[in-house]
Amino acid sequence: METGARTVRCVCPHDCPDACSMLVSVEQGRATRLVGDPGHRFTAGFLCVKVSRYLERVYSPARLLHPLRRVGPKGAGRFERISWDEALDAIAQRFREIAASPDGPQAILPYSYGGTMGLLQGGSMDRRFFHRLGASVLDRTICSTAGGEGYRRTIGTGLGFDPEAIEQARLIVIWGNNLLTSNVHLWPFVQRARKQGALLVCVDPLRHRTAEHADRHLQLLPGTDAALALGMMQVILAEGLEDREYIARYTTGFEALRERVKAFPPDRVAALTGLAGEEVVWLARAYATTQPAAIRINYGMARHGGGGMAVRTVACLPALVGAWRHPGGGILLGTSAAFPVDLNRLQRPDLIPSGTRTLNMSLVGELLTAPDLRPPVRALYVYNSNPAAMAPHQEKVLRGLRREDLFTVVHDQFVTDTADYADIVLPATTQLEHFDLMKSWGTLYLQVNDPAIAPLGEARPNTEVFRLLAARLGFTEPCFQDSDEEMARQALASGHPWLAGITLEALRARGPLRLNLPEPFSPFAEGGFPTPSGKCEFYSEAMARDGFDPVPAFTPPRESLTAAPDRAARYPLLLLSPGDHALLKSSFSHLPHLLRLAGEPWVELHPVDAEARGLHAGQEVRVFNDRGSFLARLRVGRRGRPGVALTTGIRWNKLSPGGTNANSTTSDALTDMGGGPTFHDNLVEVARA
C-alpha cells in the first residue's frame, strides 16, 4: 500500500476543446482531491461542473471492476463474473473463427469514438490490432467530419486563429456554440476582450447561457447559418466594405462568389432565417468594419443535411473582410490540425490489408440490420463509446444489438446501455489509472497524463487489452510489443518544427507545453492557405470535381417546413438536442449528483406551441415521430422560437422514463459532405403522455 501524500498532474480526457490540466491529490494510494491547474494558462485553476466531480466517477459504486459474461437475454444486463483469461480467450476464439470463415475478418467491426480523447487510449494499439486483424475499418464520423470537411474545403486545413488571441478581438461572434457549456475556459479570454471594448454577438437558434450574456443575440432559424452568411456577404459587397487587397492576393473565385451572393439580399435572407432584415445588415456592417473580428463556431452547426456547406460558407467571411490579417481575427472551428504528431507511426495504417472496406459509424444501425451487407457484421467490439444511447436511429441500433448471431464485446468503466447487449464486458480504467498523451481541439497545448492511482479492481486500459489480444491471435510484429511510453515517443518524433523540444521528459518536467508557434499565432495573415490553389477558395475546383457546388451555397435542412411539407404536416416541430450543462453526451449521464443538477428528462416548447397543443408546464409528454419516441417533462419557455422543440442529449436509455432517449427520434441520414449524422434534421410532434 502506498503511503504519504503527493500531487499528480493529469489531463481531462473528455470530448471538450479545453483539455484541462488537473492536479490530483493522492493519499495512501487514494485520490482525495482534484482541481484545475492554476499554472496552465487555459485551465486557469478551475474545472467545469462535470469534471470537477470526476472523483465521483472514479470511485462510483457502479464502477465495472471485473470481466463479465452474459447469462440472460441481450439487453437484460444479466451477467456472471469471469476471469480476464476466460474473457480474452473467448474473444480471441470468436475472432479467429470469424476470420477463418468465408466471411473473413471484415465481418468484425471495431466501434469507438470520444470516450477518451487521448492519443494512446483513444487510437493507438487498438488501431494496430484491428488493422493487422483485417477487420473492417471504422469511419469515425459521429461528430466532426461534416464541419471539418466544409471548413477544409474553404481554408485547406482545420487551423484557425489562436484561441488565446481572441482577447485581442474587438468583435467576437459566437456562432452556433454555447461557449459557457461547451468551451467554458475560452470565456475568460472573451471577457478580457470585452473589458477592452469588444462587442460580443451570439448567432444561435437557442437562447442559451452564452446568448444570455451576449451584447446582442441573433436568433436565426435552425439550419439557416449559410443563408445568413451569404446575406452578410451581399451587404458587404454591395456597400464596398470588403478588403480588396486581401481578396486579390490571397483568395480565388471572388467573382463567382460576388455573383452568388446577389441572390441573397437582406429581405430574402430575413425570410429564410427568421431574422429581421435590419439585423442582417447590422451584423454585416459591424463585422466588416470592426477589426480584429473573430468568429468562433462549433460542430453543431453541421449536423443537418446541408451542414458541411454551412460551415464552408461561414468560413469564407474572414477572407472577404481581411480579418485574418489581425491577431485575434479570423475563424476558429478547432485546433486539432495544429498538432503534427505522427499518427501513421502511432496507428500503423500500413497494416490494413489491401481491399479492406470502410464502414461509417453513423450508419451502425443500418450496418447491424441490413440483410444485404456482405460480409455481414458478425462481431462488434465497442470501446470509448455507447452507441445504444449515442447513435442515430436508435430503434435500428437496438434491433441490431439484439441479434443472437452478433458477438458483442464492450470495454467500459460502467455497464452502459450498450454493455447490456454484450456477450463479454471488460472493465476499463479511468484517466486517473492509466498513462496517455493528450492534445486538444481547442488549445495549442500538448500534455502528458500519468496515472495518479493504481487501477481499481481488475480494470485495464485499452492499450493493454489489445496487446493481450494480439498475443493470443499470434501477431508477432514488433509494434505489438511497444509500451505506452514508447508509443508516446513515436507520436512525438515526427520531426516537425512545431514539436521541437516537446518530449515526454519535457512534458513531465514542465507540465502543459504550447506548440512552437508564434504568439499570438495568426496562420493566414499573409495568405498561405494549404488549399490546392494556395489561397482561400471562394470557388473550389476540387469541390466541382467531387460533384459539389463549387461556390458557397445555402442548403436548407432536409426536415423542415419548406423542404418536407408533407412530413412537417405530421410532425411540425423541429427538435434540437444540444448538450446539457451538467452532462457530456453519455459520459456523465449516470452520476447521481450531475443527474440531480440536470433534472429529469425534459423538452421545452415555446408558449405558442404549448398552447396550440393544450399542454402546460410540468406535464409528462411524449415526443415522437415515425422513427420512435421518448418521454419527458414539459417545460414552457422562450429559449427556442415557435416551431422549435428543445431537449438535451444524451441520457442513458435505462435511466430515462420509457427506456429511450432523444435518439429514438433521430434519423441515420447523412450530411452533404463528410458522411456525418444529421441529429438536428429531426421533425417531431409532442403530445400528452
C-alpha positions as CSV (number, residue, x, y, z in Angstrom):
1,M,0.0,0.0,0.0
2,E,1.3,3.4,-1.0
3,T,1.9,5.8,1.9
4,G,2.3,9.5,2.2
5,A,0.7,12.3,0.1
6,R,1.6,13.5,-3.4
7,T,0.2,15.6,-6.2
8,V,-0.1,14.2,-9.8
9,R,-0.8,16.3,-12.9
10,C,-3.5,14.6,-15.0
11,V,-5.5,15.8,-18.0
12,C,-9.2,15.8,-18.6
13,P,-9.8,13.1,-21.3
14,H,-13.3,14.1,-22.3
15,D,-14.6,15.3,-25.7
16,C,-14.3,19.1,-25.0
17,P,-12.0,21.6,-26.6
18,D,-10.5,22.7,-23.3
19,A,-8.4,19.6,-22.4
20,C,-7.9,20.9,-18.8
21,S,-4.9,20.3,-16.8
22,M,-5.8,18.8,-13.4
23,L,-3.9,18.4,-10.2
24,V,-4.8,15.3,-8.2
25,S,-4.0,14.9,-4.6
26,V,-3.2,11.3,-3.6
27,E,-3.1,10.0,0.0
28,Q,-2.2,6.4,0.8
29,G,-3.0,5.3,-2.8
30,R,-6.4,7.0,-3.0
31,A,-7.2,10.2,-4.9
32,T,-8.7,12.6,-2.4
33,R,-8.9,15.9,-4.3
34,L,-9.0,17.1,-7.9
35,V,-8.7,20.7,-9.0
36,G,-7.9,22.7,-12.1
37,D,-4.2,23.5,-12.6
38,P,-3.7,27.2,-11.9
39,G,-0.3,27.0,-13.7
40,H,-2.0,26.2,-17.1
41,R,-2.9,29.4,-18.8
42,F,-6.0,27.9,-20.4
43,T,-7.3,25.9,-17.4
44,A,-6.6,28.8,-15.1
45,G,-7.3,26.8,-11.9
46,F,-11.0,25.9,-12.5
47,L,-12.9,22.9,-13.9
48,C,-16.3,22.6,-15.4
49,V,-19.3,21.4,-13.4
50,K,-18.9,17.9,-14.8
51,V,-15.2,17.2,-14.4
52,S,-15.0,18.9,-11.0
53,R,-16.9,15.8,-9.8
54,Y,-14.6,13.4,-11.6
55,L,-13.6,11.6,-8.4
56,E,-17.2,10.5,-8.0
57,R,-16.8,8.8,-11.4
58,V,-13.6,7.1,-10.4
59,Y,-14.9,5.8,-7.1
60,S,-18.5,5.3,-8.1
61,P,-20.1,2.2,-6.6
62,A,-21.4,1.4,-10.1
63,R,-17.8,1.1,-11.5
64,L,-17.3,-2.0,-13.5
65,L,-14.4,-3.8,-11.9
66,H,-14.3,-7.4,-13.2
67,P,-14.9,-9.1,-16.6
68,L,-18.4,-10.3,-17.2
69,R,-20.1,-12.9,-19.4
70,R,-23.8,-12.6,-20.5
71,V,-26.2,-15.1,-18.9
72,G,-29.5,-13.5,-19.8
73,P,-31.2,-12.3,-22.9
74,K,-29.5,-9.5,-24.8
75,G,-30.5,-6.2,-23.3
76,A,-31.4,-7.6,-19.9
77,G,-28.0,-6.7,-18.4
78,R,-27.6,-10.1,-16.7
79,F,-24.0,-11.3,-16.3
80,E,-21.7,-13.6,-14.4
81,R,-18.2,-12.7,-13.3
82,I,-15.3,-14.4,-15.2
83,S,-11.6,-14.1,-15.2
84,W,-9.6,-12.0,-17.7
85,D,-8.1,-15.2,-19.2
86,E,-11.6,-16.5,-19.8
87,A,-12.8,-13.3,-21.4
88,L,-9.7,-12.8,-23.6
89,D,-9.8,-16.5,-24.7
90,A,-13.5,-16.2,-25.6
91,I,-12.8,-13.0,-27.7
92,A,-9.8,-14.5,-29.4
93,Q,-11.5,-17.7,-30.2
94,R,-14.5,-16.0,-31.8
95,F,-12.4,-13.6,-33.8
96,R,-10.3,-16.5,-35.0
97,E,-13.4,-18.4,-36.1
98,I,-14.9,-15.5,-37.9
99,A,-11.6,-14.6,-39.6
100,A,-11.2,-18.2,-40.9
101,S,-14.8,-18.4,-42.1
102,P,-15.9,-17.5,-45.7
103,D,-17.0,-14.0,-44.4
104,G,-13.4,-13.3,-43.3
105,P,-12.1,-10.8,-40.8
106,Q,-14.0,-7.9,-42.3
107,A,-17.1,-9.3,-40.6
108,I,-15.5,-7.9,-37.4
109,L,-16.2,-4.2,-36.7
110,P,-14.5,-2.0,-34.1
111,Y,-16.6,0.8,-32.8
112,S,-15.1,3.7,-30.8
113,Y,-15.2,7.4,-30.6
114,G,-14.6,10.2,-28.0
115,G,-15.0,8.4,-24.7
116,T,-11.4,9.5,-24.2
117,M,-9.5,12.0,-26.4
118,G,-6.1,10.5,-25.5
119,L,-3.8,9.7,-28.4
120,L,-3.0,6.3,-26.8
121,Q,-6.1,5.1,-25.2
122,G,-8.2,6.6,-28.0
123,G,-6.3,5.5,-31.0
124,S,-3.0,3.6,-31.0
125,M,-2.7,-0.1,-30.1
126,D,-6.4,-0.6,-30.9
127,R,-5.9,0.6,-34.5
128,R,-2.8,-1.6,-34.9
129,F,-4.7,-4.6,-33.7
130,F,-7.8,-4.2,-35.9
131,H,-5.7,-3.2,-38.9
132,R,-3.5,-6.3,-38.5
133,L,-6.6,-8.5,-37.9
134,G,-8.1,-7.3,-41.2
135,A,-11.3,-6.1,-39.6
136,S,-13.5,-3.5,-41.3
137,V,-12.1,0.0,-40.9
138,L,-14.4,2.3,-39.0
139,D,-15.0,5.7,-40.4
140,R,-15.4,7.8,-37.3
141,T,-17.9,10.4,-38.4
142,I,-20.3,10.8,-35.5
143,C,-19.2,14.3,-34.5
144,S,-16.8,16.4,-36.6
145,T,-16.4,15.1,-40.2
146,A,-19.1,17.3,-41.8
147,G,-17.9,20.5,-40.3
148,G,-14.3,19.6,-40.7
149,E,-14.7,18.9,-44.4
150,G,-16.7,22.0,-45.1
151,Y,-14.0,24.1,-43.3
152,R,-11.1,22.5,-45.1
153,R,-12.9,23.0,-48.5
154,T,-12.5,26.7,-47.9
155,I,-9.3,27.0,-45.9
156,G,-7.4,23.8,-46.7
157,T,-6.9,22.7,-43.1
158,G,-8.6,22.7,-39.7
159,L,-6.5,25.6,-38.5
160,G,-8.0,28.8,-37.2
161,F,-6.9,31.7,-35.0
162,D,-5.0,31.2,-31.8
163,P,-7.8,30.7,-29.2
164,E,-6.0,32.8,-26.6
165,A,-5.6,35.6,-29.0
166,I,-9.4,36.2,-29.0
167,E,-8.8,38.6,-26.1
168,Q,-7.3,41.0,-28.8
169,A,-10.5,40.9,-30.9
170,R,-12.9,43.9,-30.9
171,L,-15.8,42.0,-32.4
172,I,-16.5,38.4,-31.3
173,V,-19.2,36.3,-33.0
174,I,-20.0,33.1,-31.1
175,W,-21.8,31.3,-33.9
176,G,-23.7,28.0,-33.2
177,N,-21.8,27.5,-30.0
178,N,-22.8,27.6,-26.3
179,L,-19.4,28.6,-25.1
180,L,-20.3,28.6,-21.4
181,T,-21.3,25.0,-21.5
182,S,-19.1,23.5,-24.2
183,N,-15.9,25.7,-24.2
184,V,-16.0,27.4,-20.8
185,H,-12.3,28.0,-20.5
186,L,-12.4,30.3,-23.5
187,W,-14.8,32.6,-21.7
188,P,-12.2,34.4,-19.6
189,F,-10.3,35.4,-22.8
190,V,-13.6,36.7,-24.2
191,Q,-14.3,38.6,-21.1
192,R,-10.9,40.2,-21.2
193,A,-11.6,41.3,-24.8
194,R,-15.0,42.8,-23.6
195,K,-13.2,44.8,-20.9
196,Q,-11.2,46.4,-23.7
197,G,-14.3,47.3,-25.5
198,A,-15.1,44.3,-27.7
199,L,-18.6,43.6,-28.7
200,L,-19.9,40.0,-28.2
201,V,-22.6,38.8,-30.6
202,C,-24.2,35.4,-30.4
203,V,-25.7,33.8,-33.5
204,D,-27.7,30.7,-32.5
205,P,-31.3,29.3,-32.8
206,L,-31.4,28.9,-29.0
207,R,-31.2,31.5,-26.2
208,H,-28.7,29.5,-24.1
209,R,-26.4,30.6,-21.4
210,T,-23.9,32.3,-23.8
211,A,-26.6,34.1,-25.7
212,E,-28.0,35.5,-22.5
213,H,-24.6,37.0,-21.7
214,A,-24.0,38.4,-25.2
215,D,-24.4,42.1,-26.1
216,R,-26.6,41.0,-29.0
217,H,-28.3,37.7,-29.9
218,L,-29.4,36.9,-33.4
219,Q,-31.8,34.0,-33.1
220,L,-32.0,32.6,-36.5
221,L,-34.0,29.5,-37.6
222,P,-32.1,26.2,-37.2
223,G,-30.1,25.2,-40.2
224,T,-30.1,28.7,-41.9
225,D,-26.5,29.7,-41.0
226,A,-25.3,29.6,-44.6
227,A,-28.2,31.9,-45.7
228,L,-27.2,34.4,-43.0
229,A,-23.5,34.3,-44.1
230,L,-24.4,34.8,-47.7
231,G,-26.6,37.7,-46.8
232,M,-23.8,39.3,-44.8
233,M,-21.6,38.9,-47.9
234,Q,-24.2,40.5,-50.1
235,V,-24.3,43.6,-47.8
236,I,-20.5,43.8,-47.5
237,L,-20.0,43.7,-51.3
238,A,-23.0,46.0,-52.1
239,E,-21.6,48.6,-49.7
240,G,-17.9,48.2,-50.7
241,L,-16.8,47.0,-47.3
242,E,-14.7,44.1,-48.5
243,D,-10.8,44.0,-48.2
244,R,-10.0,44.2,-51.9
245,E,-6.2,43.8,-51.4
246,Y,-6.6,40.7,-49.3
247,I,-9.1,39.3,-51.7
248,A,-6.8,39.9,-54.7
249,R,-3.7,38.5,-53.2
250,Y,-5.0,35.6,-51.1
251,T,-8.3,34.3,-52.4
252,T,-9.6,32.7,-55.6
253,G,-13.1,32.6,-57.1
254,F,-14.2,36.1,-55.9
255,E,-16.2,36.9,-59.0
256,A,-18.2,33.6,-58.7
257,L,-18.9,34.5,-55.0
258,R,-19.9,38.0,-55.9
259,E,-22.4,36.6,-58.4
260,R,-23.8,34.0,-56.0
261,V,-24.5,36.5,-53.1
262,K,-26.6,38.7,-55.4
263,A,-29.4,36.1,-54.8
264,F,-29.3,36.8,-51.0
265,P,-30.4,40.4,-50.4
266,P,-31.4,41.2,-46.8
267,D,-35.1,40.8,-47.4
268,R,-34.7,37.3,-48.8
269,V,-32.3,36.3,-46.0
270,A,-34.8,37.6,-43.4
271,A,-37.4,35.3,-44.9
272,L,-35.0,32.3,-44.8
273,T,-33.6,32.9,-41.4
274,G,-36.4,34.4,-39.5
275,L,-34.3,37.4,-38.6
276,A,-35.2,41.0,-39.4
277,G,-33.5,42.4,-42.5
278,E,-32.1,45.1,-40.3
279,E,-30.3,42.5,-38.2
280,V,-28.6,41.0,-41.2
281,V,-27.4,44.5,-42.4
282,W,-26.3,45.4,-38.9
283,L,-24.2,42.2,-38.4
284,A,-22.6,42.6,-41.9
285,R,-21.6,46.2,-41.3
286,A,-20.3,45.5,-37.8
287,Y,-18.3,42.5,-38.9
288,A,-16.7,44.3,-41.9
289,T,-15.8,47.5,-40.1
290,T,-14.6,46.2,-36.7
291,Q,-11.2,44.6,-36.6
292,P,-9.9,42.3,-35.3
293,A,-13.1,40.3,-35.8
294,A,-13.2,36.7,-34.5
295,I,-15.8,34.0,-35.3
296,R,-15.9,31.0,-33.0
297,I,-18.0,28.2,-34.5
298,N,-18.6,24.6,-33.4
299,Y,-19.7,21.3,-34.9
300,G,-23.4,21.5,-34.0
301,M,-24.0,23.8,-37.0
302,A,-23.0,21.0,-39.3
303,R,-25.5,18.3,-38.0
304,H,-28.1,18.8,-40.7
305,G,-28.4,17.9,-44.4
306,G,-26.5,21.0,-45.6
307,G,-24.2,21.2,-42.6
308,G,-20.9,20.8,-44.4
309,M,-21.8,23.6,-46.9
310,A,-22.9,25.8,-44.0
311,V,-19.5,25.6,-42.3
312,R,-17.8,26.1,-45.7
313,T,-19.8,29.2,-46.3
314,V,-19.3,30.8,-42.9
315,A,-15.6,30.1,-43.2
316,C,-15.4,32.4,-46.2
317,L,-16.2,35.5,-44.2
318,P,-12.8,36.3,-42.7
319,A,-11.0,36.4,-46.1
320,L,-13.7,38.6,-47.5
321,V,-13.0,41.4,-44.9
322,G,-9.3,40.6,-44.3
323,A,-10.0,39.5,-40.7
324,W,-7.1,37.0,-41.0
325,R,-4.6,39.9,-41.1
326,H,-5.0,40.6,-37.4
327,P,-4.0,38.7,-34.2
328,G,-7.3,37.5,-32.7
329,G,-9.0,37.8,-36.1
330,G,-10.3,35.0,-38.4
331,I,-12.4,32.0,-37.6
332,L,-11.9,29.0,-35.3
333,L,-13.5,25.6,-35.5
334,G,-10.8,23.6,-33.8
335,T,-7.1,23.3,-33.3
336,S,-6.5,19.6,-33.9
337,A,-4.8,20.2,-37.2
338,A,-2.1,22.2,-35.4
339,F,-0.7,19.1,-33.7
340,P,1.8,17.5,-36.1
341,V,2.1,14.2,-34.2
342,D,3.0,11.1,-36.2
343,L,-0.4,9.3,-36.4
344,N,0.8,6.9,-39.1
345,R,3.5,5.6,-36.8
346,L,1.1,5.5,-33.9
347,Q,-1.8,3.8,-35.6
348,R,0.0,1.8,-38.4
349,P,-2.4,2.1,-41.3
350,D,0.2,0.2,-43.4
351,L,-1.1,-3.0,-41.6
352,I,-4.5,-2.7,-43.3
353,P,-4.8,-5.4,-46.0
354,S,-5.5,-4.2,-49.5
355,G,-9.2,-4.1,-50.3
356,T,-10.4,-3.8,-46.7
357,R,-13.8,-2.0,-46.6
358,T,-14.6,1.1,-44.6
359,L,-17.9,1.4,-42.7
360,N,-19.5,4.6,-41.5
361,M,-20.1,4.6,-37.7
362,S,-23.1,7.0,-38.2
363,L,-24.8,4.1,-40.0
364,V,-24.2,1.5,-37.3
365,G,-28.0,0.7,-37.0
366,E,-28.1,0.0,-40.7
367,L,-24.9,-1.9,-40.7
368,L,-26.2,-4.3,-38.0
369,T,-29.6,-4.8,-39.6
370,A,-29.1,-4.6,-43.4
371,P,-29.8,-8.1,-44.9
372,D,-27.7,-7.4,-48.0
373,L,-24.5,-6.3,-46.3
374,R,-21.7,-8.6,-47.4
375,P,-20.0,-9.8,-45.4
376,P,-22.4,-9.1,-42.5
377,V,-21.1,-7.7,-39.3
378,R,-20.8,-10.7,-37.1
379,A,-18.7,-9.3,-34.3
380,L,-18.7,-5.8,-32.7
381,Y,-16.1,-4.5,-30.3
382,V,-17.2,-1.3,-28.6
383,Y,-14.9,0.9,-26.6
384,N,-14.8,4.6,-25.8
385,S,-18.4,4.8,-27.0
386,N,-22.0,3.9,-26.1
387,P,-23.9,3.5,-29.4
388,A,-27.1,2.2,-27.9
389,A,-27.6,5.7,-26.5
390,M,-25.5,7.9,-28.8
391,A,-26.0,6.6,-32.3
392,P,-28.8,7.9,-34.6
393,H,-32.0,6.0,-35.4
394,Q,-31.9,4.2,-32.1
395,E,-34.6,1.6,-32.9
396,K,-32.3,0.2,-35.7
397,V,-29.3,0.2,-33.4
398,L,-31.0,-1.7,-30.6
399,R,-32.5,-4.2,-33.1
400,G,-29.1,-4.9,-34.4
401,L,-27.6,-5.3,-30.9
402,R,-30.3,-7.8,-30.1
403,R,-29.1,-10.2,-32.8
404,E,-28.3,-13.5,-31.2
405,D,-25.7,-14.2,-34.0
406,L,-23.9,-10.9,-33.3
407,F,-20.9,-11.4,-30.9
408,T,-20.5,-8.1,-29.0
409,V,-17.7,-7.1,-26.7
410,V,-17.9,-3.8,-24.6
411,H,-14.9,-2.4,-22.8
412,D,-16.0,0.4,-20.5
413,Q,-15.9,1.8,-17.0
414,F,-19.6,1.2,-16.4
415,V,-22.3,-1.2,-17.6
416,T,-23.7,1.2,-20.2
417,D,-26.8,0.8,-22.3
418,T,-24.6,-0.9,-24.9
419,A,-23.0,-3.2,-22.4
420,D,-26.4,-4.6,-21.5
421,Y,-26.4,-6.2,-25.0
422,A,-22.8,-7.5,-24.8
423,D,-21.7,-11.1,-24.7
424,I,-18.4,-10.1,-22.9
425,V,-18.0,-7.0,-20.8
426,L,-14.5,-5.8,-19.9
427,P,-13.6,-3.3,-17.1
428,A,-11.8,-0.2,-18.2
429,T,-9.5,2.2,-16.3
430,T,-10.3,5.9,-15.8
431,Q,-8.0,8.7,-16.7
432,L,-6.5,8.6,-13.1
433,E,-5.5,5.0,-13.6
434,H,-3.6,4.9,-16.9
435,F,-0.9,6.8,-19.0
436,D,-1.8,8.9,-22.0
437,L,-0.6,11.7,-24.3
438,M,-3.2,14.4,-24.8
439,K,-3.5,17.0,-27.5
440,S,-6.6,19.3,-27.7
441,W,-9.1,20.5,-30.2
442,G,-9.5,23.9,-28.6
443,T,-6.0,24.9,-27.4
444,L,-2.4,24.7,-28.6
445,Y,-1.0,22.7,-25.7
446,L,0.3,19.2,-25.5
447,Q,0.1,17.3,-22.2
448,V,1.0,14.0,-20.6
449,N,-1.3,12.2,-18.3
450,D,0.5,10.0,-15.7
451,P,-1.6,7.6,-13.6
452,A,-2.3,9.0,-10.2
453,I,-3.6,5.8,-8.7
454,A,-3.4,2.0,-9.4
455,P,-6.3,0.6,-11.4
456,L,-9.3,-0.2,-9.3
457,G,-10.4,-3.9,-9.2
458,E,-9.3,-5.6,-12.4
459,A,-9.7,-2.6,-14.7
460,R,-7.3,-2.4,-17.6
461,P,-6.6,0.3,-20.2
462,N,-7.4,-0.1,-23.9
463,T,-3.7,-0.4,-24.9
464,E,-3.0,-3.3,-22.5
465,V,-6.1,-5.3,-23.6
466,F,-5.2,-5.0,-27.3
467,R,-1.7,-6.1,-26.6
468,L,-3.0,-9.2,-24.9
469,L,-5.5,-10.0,-27.7
470,A,-2.7,-9.5,-30.3
471,A,-0.6,-12.1,-28.4
472,R,-3.5,-14.6,-28.3
473,L,-4.0,-14.2,-32.0
474,G,-0.3,-14.8,-32.7
475,F,0.6,-11.3,-34.0
476,T,4.4,-11.2,-33.9
477,E,5.1,-7.8,-35.4
478,P,7.3,-5.8,-33.0
479,C,4.8,-2.9,-32.9
480,F,2.6,-5.1,-30.6
481,Q,5.3,-5.1,-28.0
482,D,5.5,-1.3,-27.8
483,S,4.7,0.1,-24.3
484,D,2.5,3.1,-23.9
485,E,5.5,5.4,-23.3
486,E,7.2,4.0,-26.4
487,M,4.1,4.8,-28.4
488,A,4.0,8.3,-27.0
489,R,7.6,8.9,-28.0
490,Q,6.8,7.6,-31.5
491,A,3.9,10.1,-31.8
492,L,6.1,13.0,-30.8
493,A,9.0,12.1,-33.1
494,S,7.5,13.5,-36.3
495,G,10.4,15.9,-36.8
496,H,8.0,18.8,-37.3
497,P,9.4,22.1,-36.0
498,W,6.2,22.8,-34.1
499,L,7.1,19.9,-31.9
500,A,10.8,20.8,-31.4
501,G,11.8,20.3,-27.8
502,I,8.5,18.8,-26.8
503,T,9.5,15.4,-25.5
504,L,7.9,13.1,-23.0
505,E,10.5,14.1,-20.4
506,A,9.9,17.8,-21.0
507,L,6.1,17.4,-20.7
508,R,6.6,15.5,-17.4
509,A,9.0,18.1,-16.0
510,R,7.3,21.3,-17.1
511,G,3.6,20.4,-17.5
512,P,1.5,21.6,-20.4
513,L,3.7,22.8,-23.3
514,R,2.5,25.1,-26.1
515,L,3.3,24.1,-29.6
516,N,6.3,26.0,-31.1
517,L,4.2,28.6,-32.8
518,P,4.4,32.4,-32.8
519,E,2.4,34.1,-30.1
520,P,-0.1,35.1,-31.0
521,F,-0.5,32.7,-33.9
522,S,-2.0,34.3,-37.0
523,P,-1.9,31.5,-39.5
524,F,-3.1,33.3,-42.6
525,A,-2.1,36.9,-42.1
526,E,-0.2,36.7,-45.4
527,G,-2.2,34.0,-47.1
528,G,-0.5,30.6,-47.2
529,F,-3.7,28.6,-47.2
530,P,-2.9,24.9,-47.7
531,T,-5.6,24.5,-50.4
532,P,-4.9,23.2,-53.9
533,S,-4.7,26.8,-55.1
534,G,-2.7,28.0,-52.1
535,K,-5.5,30.6,-51.5
536,C,-8.8,30.8,-49.6
537,E,-11.1,29.2,-52.1
538,F,-14.4,31.0,-52.7
539,Y,-14.6,28.8,-55.7
540,S,-13.2,25.2,-55.3
541,E,-12.2,23.2,-58.4
542,A,-11.8,20.2,-56.1
543,M,-15.5,20.5,-55.0
544,A,-16.6,20.8,-58.6
545,R,-14.7,17.6,-59.5
546,D,-16.3,15.8,-56.5
547,G,-19.8,16.7,-57.5
548,F,-20.4,19.6,-55.1
549,D,-21.5,23.1,-55.8
550,P,-18.0,24.8,-56.0
551,V,-19.3,28.1,-54.7
552,P,-20.7,28.7,-51.2
553,A,-24.4,28.0,-51.1
554,F,-27.4,27.6,-48.8
555,T,-28.8,24.0,-48.4
556,P,-31.8,24.0,-46.2
557,P,-32.3,21.2,-43.6
558,R,-33.9,18.1,-45.1
559,E,-36.6,18.1,-42.4
560,S,-38.2,21.5,-42.4
561,L,-41.5,23.1,-43.2
562,T,-40.3,24.1,-46.6
563,A,-38.1,21.1,-47.6
564,A,-40.5,18.4,-46.3
565,P,-44.0,19.9,-46.1
566,D,-45.8,16.5,-46.0
567,R,-43.7,15.3,-43.1
568,A,-44.0,18.7,-41.4
569,A,-47.7,18.3,-41.5
570,R,-47.5,15.2,-39.3
571,Y,-44.5,16.3,-37.3
572,P,-44.4,20.1,-37.2
573,L,-41.8,20.8,-34.5
574,L,-38.0,20.7,-35.2
575,L,-36.3,19.1,-32.3
576,L,-32.8,20.3,-31.3
577,S,-30.9,18.3,-28.7
578,P,-27.7,20.2,-27.7
579,G,-25.5,19.1,-24.8
580,D,-26.7,19.6,-21.2
581,H,-24.7,21.9,-19.0
582,A,-24.3,19.2,-16.3
583,L,-23.8,16.3,-18.7
584,L,-21.5,15.4,-21.5
585,K,-23.1,13.1,-24.1
586,S,-23.5,9.8,-22.3
587,S,-20.2,10.1,-20.3
588,F,-21.7,11.7,-17.2
589,S,-25.3,10.7,-17.7
590,H,-25.3,8.2,-14.8
591,L,-23.6,10.0,-12.0
592,P,-26.2,10.9,-9.3
593,H,-25.1,14.4,-8.4
594,L,-25.0,15.5,-12.1
595,L,-28.3,13.9,-12.8
596,R,-29.8,15.9,-10.0
597,L,-28.4,19.1,-11.4
598,A,-29.7,18.2,-14.9
599,G,-33.1,17.2,-13.6
600,E,-35.4,14.6,-15.1
601,P,-35.5,14.4,-18.9
602,W,-37.4,17.4,-20.3
603,V,-38.5,19.0,-23.5
604,E,-39.2,22.7,-23.9
605,L,-41.8,24.3,-26.2
606,H,-42.5,27.9,-26.9
607,P,-45.7,29.1,-25.3
608,V,-47.4,29.4,-28.7
609,D,-46.7,25.7,-29.4
610,A,-47.7,24.5,-25.9
611,E,-51.0,26.4,-26.1
612,A,-51.8,25.1,-29.5
613,R,-51.5,21.5,-28.1
614,G,-53.3,22.2,-24.9
615,L,-50.2,21.5,-22.9
616,H,-48.8,23.1,-19.8
617,A,-45.5,23.1,-17.9
618,G,-44.9,20.1,-15.7
619,Q,-46.9,17.6,-17.7
620,E,-45.3,14.4,-18.8
621,V,-45.3,14.4,-22.6
622,R,-44.4,12.0,-25.4
623,V,-42.0,13.3,-28.1
624,F,-42.4,11.2,-31.2
625,N,-42.2,10.6,-35.0
626,D,-42.3,7.5,-37.2
627,R,-38.8,6.6,-36.0
628,G,-39.6,6.3,-32.3
629,S,-40.5,8.3,-29.2
630,F,-39.3,9.3,-25.7
631,L,-40.9,10.6,-22.6
632,A,-40.1,13.9,-21.0
633,R,-41.3,16.5,-18.6
634,L,-42.6,19.6,-20.4
635,R,-41.1,23.0,-19.9
636,V,-42.6,26.1,-21.5
637,G,-40.2,28.9,-22.3
638,R,-38.7,31.1,-25.0
639,R,-35.2,29.7,-25.4
640,G,-36.4,28.4,-28.8
641,R,-38.6,30.1,-31.4
642,P,-42.1,28.9,-32.2
643,G,-41.8,25.6,-34.2
644,V,-38.7,24.6,-32.3
645,A,-38.7,22.0,-29.6
646,L,-35.6,21.8,-27.3
647,T,-34.3,18.9,-25.3
648,T,-30.7,18.0,-24.3
649,G,-28.7,15.0,-25.2
650,I,-27.9,12.4,-24.3
651,R,-29.3,10.4,-21.4
652,W,-28.8,6.7,-20.9
653,N,-31.9,4.8,-22.1
654,K,-32.2,2.7,-18.9
655,L,-32.1,5.8,-16.7
656,S,-34.8,7.5,-18.8
657,P,-38.6,7.1,-18.4
658,G,-39.8,4.7,-21.1
659,G,-36.3,3.4,-21.7
660,T,-35.4,5.6,-24.7
661,N,-33.8,9.0,-25.3
662,A,-33.9,11.7,-27.9
663,N,-32.0,9.5,-30.4
664,S,-35.1,7.3,-30.7
665,T,-36.4,10.1,-33.0
666,T,-33.3,10.9,-35.0
667,S,-32.6,9.5,-38.4
668,D,-29.4,8.0,-39.9
669,A,-29.5,10.2,-43.0
670,L,-26.0,11.7,-43.6
671,T,-24.7,15.2,-44.1
672,D,-24.0,16.7,-47.6
673,M,-20.2,16.1,-47.1
674,G,-18.1,14.2,-44.6
675,G,-20.7,11.4,-44.0
676,G,-21.7,12.9,-40.7
677,P,-25.0,12.4,-38.7
678,T,-28.0,14.8,-39.1
679,F,-29.1,14.9,-35.5
680,H,-30.7,18.3,-36.0
681,D,-32.7,17.3,-39.0
682,N,-35.5,15.9,-36.8
683,L,-39.2,16.8,-37.1
684,V,-41.3,15.6,-34.2
685,E,-44.7,16.1,-32.6
686,V,-45.3,16.5,-28.8
687,A,-48.4,15.2,-27.1
688,R,-49.6,14.4,-23.6
689,A,-48.1,11.1,-22.5
